[in-house]
Amino acid sequence: MVFILKDLGYPLKKYIEKYNTINMKLRFKFSVILLISVIFTYSQNKILMEASNSIKINDLKKKMYIYSSDEFDGRGTPSEGQQLAVEYLVNHYKNLGIPSVKMGTYLQEVPLQLEDKPEISLNISGQKFIYYHDYVSYLNGPDKEYKSKEIVFVGYGIDDPNYSDYINIDVKDKVVVALGGEPLNGNNQYFINGKNKSKWSILRQEIDNKKRVAKSYGASAIIIIDDYLHSRYSGRYRQSDIGINEKRMTLSNDEENNFQVLLFAEKFKSFLSKDNLIFNMSFKKNIQKVSADNVAAIMKGSEFPDEYVILTAHLDHVLPKNGKIYNGADDNGSGTVAMLEIAESFALAKRMGKEPRRSIVFLHVTAEERGLLGSKYYTDYEPLVPIEKTIANLNMDMMGRADPKRGIRNLNYVYIIGSDILSDDLHEINIDANNYADLELDFRFNGIDHPDQFYYRSDHFHFIKNNVPAIFYFSGVHEDYHQPTDTAEKILYEPYKRRVKLIFHTAWELANSKDKIKLK
């Protein structure tokens, strides 16, 4: 008996045959889609590996010997040698067909100024103080007459949710006096971070943070009493002012220069903490305006062109001294050449049909050796792409040698600094990328309160302070640091190549992942 489906109007046997036919077609269609997907994935992986394998020791070596050659004369800021280095970088991106970020130019001019000893006289309640010996001006600005300003002692000069020295204190139009460091509680721990120092007493943060707070409350200037800070900067400034070292340098447009910071020796603590003190100072800067250039190129993303991964390396080193050229192969030829090689790898992938989904900016910054000034200008004054759309920064600085403190057993390592500070995703992506590099990832310098303070000592810091997750790739300080012996033949090219591969694969994943990384 043949059963008839009334709703369909034909025998079940024919329905089954038709269903099987449709099912076969669907299965074939799905199989084709799956095959195309597999082929596409294979093709993408093939492109990735070809791009990765294009990072070769011979290519790194060739670029390194050029970039750290005597021709570039140490690449000091500013100098003709640095301009030649800048031209070399620009030509590299032109030859790769990677366009500039700024319309019509790869260059971003950074306004700078060289500083000599200011014209300054200072007395407090009739007592005169001697420049260098008793105090020093940290920021050299602004030109101003301070007449009969009241002095207010504000403890450590800290204003934090866990501890504040500014409660119920009026400092408007007054000169505040603060102690260096931060206080301990009855358990011998810091009020703010417990066992660890906070931004209020870490060298590269303390002065700026205490200055910003004083300024925000309307103070006219701040005096910080601390022997270490006074000794460090008075000695350094004295040497630069008499020509032993390079002149002090700052951004000439830096708004932070419009507030006076004075560093005093601790022997004046008891005097400066007295009541009813009157501050008088005449101050005029002695400056020479100059400029230097950042170099910026961009590979636009195919799907998310308004999301950016920024790679950074400082292009500068130091001026010649005593007739000797400081070539700066590791510092920072290694980071610069690494970025050039990574740019080549991305350009190769694009020629093979794989553009990055997100935009990649290749940013070479100037004046790192003079206080991270090129990167500060980029992040704080003229970001060429929006900071809020920048998802990550990968910074390369001194990554071509080995730290002698590690010994010689394992050279295939790299120090990773900052990866987990703002984003766990960035940290994990970098770890996964190491499958292609097979390095020991060493996190010993990762802490924000580590005594060596590498977290604050390269250009990634200005991205992190602007809430952009960042990694600083670093291989350590060695005996040739800032010496004329930092030359190309001393680069350890095998571990160096692996480090470059690690950064390339980290950048690749950041640029091509389905979802952008998340902040903590």
N, C-alpha and C positions, 0 to 999 in steps of 0.2 A: 504494500500500500504506500502510496506517495502522499506525504503530509503537505498540505498547502498552507502557507502563511498568508492569511487574509490581508494583513496590512501591506505586505510586500507585493503580493500579487503574482508570485512565481514560486516554483517548488524549492524546498529546502536544499536539495542537491545543487541546483543552479546557484542558489545564494552562497553556499559554501564554496563552490568553484570560483564565483566572482570575488568572494572575500579573500580566498587564497591568492588570487591574481593581484588584488590590490595590496595585500600584505607583502607579496614578493616585490612589488614595485616600491613599496615604502621601505622594505628592508634594503633593496638595492640603492634607493636614494640615500638612506641613512649611511649605508656602507661607503657610498661615494663621498658623502660629507665627512665621514670619519677618516677616509683615506686622504682627502684634501687637507683635513686638519692635521693629520700625522705628517703629511708632506710639508705643510706650512711650518709646523713645529720643528721638523727636522731641518728645514731650510733656515729658520731663525737661529736655531742652535749652531748650525754650520757657519752662518755669518758671524755669530758671537765668537766662536772659537777661532775663525780666521782673523777676526779683528784682534782678539787677544794674542794670538800667536804672532801677530805682526810686531809685537813689542819685543825687540831683539837687542842683545847686548851690543852688537856692532853699531846699530843705529843710535843707541843711547851714548855710546862712546864717542861717536862722530860729533854729535851735538854738544856733548860735554866739553870736548877739547876746543870747540869753537867758542862756546859761551864763556868759558873760563880762561880764554887766551889773553895774552898781554895786550892785544889790540883794544880790548874793552877797558883796560887800565883800572881794573878793580870795580868799575860800575858804581862809584860813589855818588851820593846825591848832594848837589847836582854836579854833573860833569859831562864833558864831551864823550867820554867812554860810555857812560850810561846811555847817552843819546844813540850811540852806535848799537848798543845792546837792544834798545827799544826798536830801532829800525830792523834789526835781525828778527825780532819777534813779530813785528808787523808783516814783514815779507813772508814769514812762515805761514801765517793765516791766509794771506792773499794767495799764496801758491796752493794751499789746500782748498781754496774756494769757500772758506768759512768767513762770513761777512762780519763787519764791525757792529758793535752794539749801538754806538752813537751814529747818527746819520752823517755819512761822508768822512768819518775819521775813526781810526782805531784808538786814538789817544784821548785820555781824560786828563786835562791839565790840573795839577794839584798846587794850589797857592801856598807858598812856604815863606818862612822868614828865618834868617840867621841872627843870633842874638849875642851881643857882647855885654859886659858888665853895665848895668844901668847907672844913671846918675841918681844917687840916692843919699839922703841923710835922714837919720831916725833918732828921735829921743822920746823917752817915756818919763813923764813927770820930772823933766830936767836931766835925766841920766842918758848920756849918749851911748850908742852901741856901734860896734865896728863890724862892717860887712865882711863876710867869710868867717872871721874869728868868732863872732857872737851869733850871727844870723845870716840867712841868705834868702833872696827872693826866689820862690819856686817857679812862678809862672811869668814873671816880668810884665805885669800889667795890672791896671791901665795907667797911663800917664795921669798923675793926680797929686793934688796937695791935700794931705790929711791934717786938718787943723783942729786941735783940742777935741779929739774923739775920745769918748769914754770907753774904758776897757772893761769887759765882763768876762769873768772866768766861768767856763761851762763844762767843767769836769773833763770827760774824754771827748766831748763834742759829738756824741752819738745820739741819733734819734731813730729808734727802732721799736716795733711793737713790743718786744720783750724787755726793752731798757731805753730810757731817754734821759738825756741831760738838759733838755730844753723845756721841761715842764715848768710853767709859771715863771719863765725868765724872758724878759724883754731885751732883745738884742738889736732892734731896729736902729740903723745908722751908727752902731757901735762896733768896736773891734773886739771880736771874741778870742779868748785864749783857751786852747784845749790841750790836754795831755796826749802824748802818743800812746798807741795801743788801745786795749779795752779792759774793763774790770773783771775780776774774778769774784764769785760768790763765796759763802762760808765753806762750801765743799771743795774749794779750789778748782772750780770749773767756771767757764765763761758763761755769763748771763744769757748770751744769745744762742750759741751753738753747743753748749755743754763742754765736751772735751776738746772740741776743735775751734780754732780761730774763725772769725767771721770776716766779712768784707771790711769791717771797721778797723782791722789791725793787720791785714795782709798788705805788704809793702805796696804793690802796684794798684791797690784799691783804696787804701786808707786815706791818702791825701785827697784824692778826688771826691770820695764820699763825704768826708768831713767838710770839705769846701762847699759842696753842693748844698748840704744841710744849712750851713751858716748863711749862704747866699739866699736860700729859700725863706729864711726867717728875717731877711732884710738887713743883715750885718754889712758893714762896710769892708771888712777884711777879716782874715783869720790868722792867728799865730798858733802854730803847733810846736809844743815843747817836747823834743825827743832827741837824745844824743845820736842815735843811729841815723835818723833821717837827716839831721843837721850835718853830721860828719860825711855821710854819703854824698849829699848834693853840694855842700860847700867845697869839698875836695874836687868833685867832678867839674863844677862850674869854674873854680879857680884855674884849673888846668886848661879848660877850653877858652877862658877869657884871655889867658896869656899865650895861647897858640900851641900848647903842647898837644892837646887833643882837638878834634874837629869842633867847630862852633856849635853851640846849642841851636836846635832847630825846632820850630813849632809850625802849625798851620797858621797862616797869616790872617785867615778869616775866622779863627776859632773863637767862638763866643765865650769859651771857658777862660780865655786870657783876660777877660774883662772883670776879673775878681782877683784881689791880691791875696796870695798865700805866702806867709813868712815862716821859715823853719828856724827855731831858736834852740840853743844848747840847753841842757837840763840844769845847768848851774844857775839859771835865772828863774827856775820854777817858783821858789819862795817869793821872789820879787814880783813876778808877773801875776801871781794869784792874789795879790793884795787888793784891797778895796780902794776906790777913788783914784785910780791911776788914769793919767791923761796921755793920749797917744798923738804924736806929731811926726809926720813924715812927708818929705818931698821926693817924688819919684818920677823919673822919665826914662823910657826905654831907649835902648841903643840897638837898632835893628837894621837889617838889609833884606829887602824883599827879593825872593827868587822863586823859581817854580821847577817842577819836574812832572813826568807823565806816568800815569797808569796806562796799561794796554788792555783793551777789552774786545773780545770776539764772541760771537754767539752762533750756535746751531739751533735753529728754531724747532720746537716740538711739533709733531704731526697731529696730535690729538689734544694735548693740553699746552698750547704754546705760551699761555700766561702763567704757567707754573715753572719755576726755575731751580735748577741745581747749579750752584756756583762753585767752580774750582778756583782756588787761589794759590799763588806762590809769589814771594817777593822777588823782584827782578834786580834789586840793588845789592851792593856789598859796601866796601869802604874805600876811601881815597888812598892813594899811595902815601907811604910814610918813609922818611929817611931814604928816599930814592928806590924803595922796594914796592913792587906791585903786589897787592893782596888779591889774588885771583878769585877766591870764593867759589871753588868748585862744589864743595859740599854745601856751603852757606852763601847763596842758595842756588847755585847751578843745579844741584840735584833736584830741587823742587821745580825749578823752571823747566829743565829738560824733561822731567817726568810729565809735566802738563803738555808740553809740545808733542811728546810721543802719544799721550792719551788722545789728544786732539786728532792726530793722524789715524788712530784706531777707529775713532768715531766717524771720521771722514771716509775711511775705507768701508765701514759698515753701510754708510749712506750710499756709496757708489754701488754696493751690492744689493741695494734695495731696502735697507733697514734704517729708517730715520728714527731718532729717539722720540718717544711719545711726549716727553716734556722737554722744554728748552734747556740747553746747557750753555752756561756762560764761562768762558775761559778768561780769568781776570788775573793779570800780572800787576802787582802793586809796587809802587816806589816807596822809598824812605821808611822801610821797616826798621832798618838799623838805627834810624833817628827817632824812634818812638812809635812805631806802627802807624805812621802818619798817612800813608797812601790809603790803607784800608779804612782808617778812621774817617778820612775825607769821603771815601766812597759810601760808607754806611750812614754817617751822620749828616752829610751835607749834599751829596749828589749821587744817590743810588741810581744807577743806569737802568735797572729794572726794579719794580717795587719790592721793598724789604718784606712786606706782608705776604707777598706771593713767592718769596724765596723759601723753598722747603728744606734746603740743607746746604751746608758749605763743607767742602773737603779741602783742607789746607795742607800744603806740602812744604816742609822747611827742614833742611838738614836731614836727609833721609838716605844718604849714600855711603855712610861709613859704619863703624861699629863703636859702641861704648866700651872703652877699655875696662870699665868697672865690671862688665859682665864676663870677662875672660874671653877665650877664643873657642870654647866648645861648640856653641851654636851661634853662627852668624846669621842664620835665616830667621830673623825676628824683626819686629817693628814695634815701637812704642805707640800705643793708641791713647790719645788724650781727648777727653770731652765727649766721647761717643754716647754715653748713657746719661749725661747731665740733663738734657732737655727732652730726649726721645729714646724710649726703649726700642722702637722700631728701627731707628738708625743703627743702634748698637747691634741688633740681631742681623740686619742686612749685611753689615760689615763682617760679622762672624761667618755668615753663609758664603760671602764672596771669597773668604779665605780658602774655600775648597779648591779654588783655581790657583792659589798662590802657595799654599802649604807652608805658611810662616807660623812662628810662635808669636801670638799676639800678647804683648806684654803691657799690662795696665798699671805698672808701678807708679807712674807719674800722673795718673788720672785724677787724683784728688785735688779739689779746688784749694785745699789748705796745705798741699805738699810743700816742704821747705824750699825746693828748687823753683817752684812757681811757674813751671812751663805752661800751665793752663792759661797764664796771662801774657805769655812772652812771644806770641806770634799772631798773625793776622786774623786767625779764626776768632780771637777774643771779641773783636768788634761786632762780629755776627752773633755770637752767643749773647752778648749784652743786649742785643736787639731781638732776642728771643728766637733766633734761627739756630736749629740744631747743627752742630759742627763736629768734625773730627780733625785733630791735628796729628798728622803722620810724621814721625820723628825717629831717628836712630841713635841720638845721644850726642853729648859733647865729647870732644876728643882733644888731643894735644895740639892739633893744627887749627883749632877754633880761633878765628880772627888773627891768623898768622899768615905770612906770605907763603907758607908751606901747604896751604889748603889748595892742592892742585889736582888736576884731572886723573893722573895716574894712580892716585891713592883711593879713588872710589872703588868700592867692592862691588863689581858689576853684577855678579850673580845674585846676591841677596837684594841688590838695588832693583834689578829687573823684576824680581818677585814682588817687591813693594809696589812698583809701578802697576803690575798686574792686579794686585789687590785693590788699588784705588780705581783702576779702570772698571773692574767688575762691580765694585760698590757703586760707582757713578752710573753704570749701565742699569743696575737694578733700580736705583732711585729714579732714573729717567724713564724706565719702561714698565715699572710695576703698575698693576691695575689701579691700586689705591695709593695716594700719597701718604707719606709717613705721618704719624700723629704725634703731637706734643704730649708730654706727661700731664 
